[in-house]
Amino acid sequence: MKVTLPKTFLCSLAVGSLMITGGFAGTITGALSVNGSGVKYKIGGVDADMSTIAGGILSGTHLRSASADSDPGSKGDYEPVPELADYGPFTIDLATIASGGGFSLSSATYGQFTATFGILNNHSCQSNPLFNCSLDVYLRGFYTPGPGLDPLLDPTDTSVRIGFTQNGHASGVHAYSGSGTLSSPAEVLTPEPTGMLLIGGGLIGLVGFARRRRSA
């Protein structure tokens, strides 16, 4: 006996198949580990200790994808990004972090990110037995995928969270470093107690960020 299926059923089946196989990619879902190189922390153009936040500028000559995945297959839609893919130099102005601090990253192949909101989530220093400082920086904006990712992916609300460290006083032998994670959709931030020093300005920036999204 020949069975004829309704056209509406066949259309629904086709749409469902497209969704299962990624025909409608939409929002980026995944995470990418990143490492900074040539990291510096300066105040007034001079190497400085991270113990002083006012006027501080973090920068690096390169921000690259991690050299190896600690959890293979965890990158999701960022899986096509190879090890050590270069997203170029970066700068974070702590004086304007509430509006993103001027941070951006860009790869002609894999996409671009520009921060429109940020917060210094944690800041601590100690001098016993050796001087060292750490900064936990949270940045949020949109990641626009490049041709190296799935062409059906849309610009996605994304966060970049980078931990910076300083070992040794800037006036002597010292080293700065930075590493973190780019997450899509954006990681929901739970501020550390010490991060509350910038939360007021950050909330103002977040309100502006939300308004821009609604008007886009």
Secondary structure by P-SEA (a helix, b strand, c coil): cbbbbcaaaaaaaaaaaaaaaccccccccbbbbbbbccccccccccccccccccbbbbbbccccccccccccccccccccccccccccccccccccccccccccccccccbbbbbccccccccccccccbbbbbbbbbbbbbbbbccccccccccccbbbbbbbbbcccccccccccccccccccccccccccccccaaaaaaaaaaaaaaaaaac
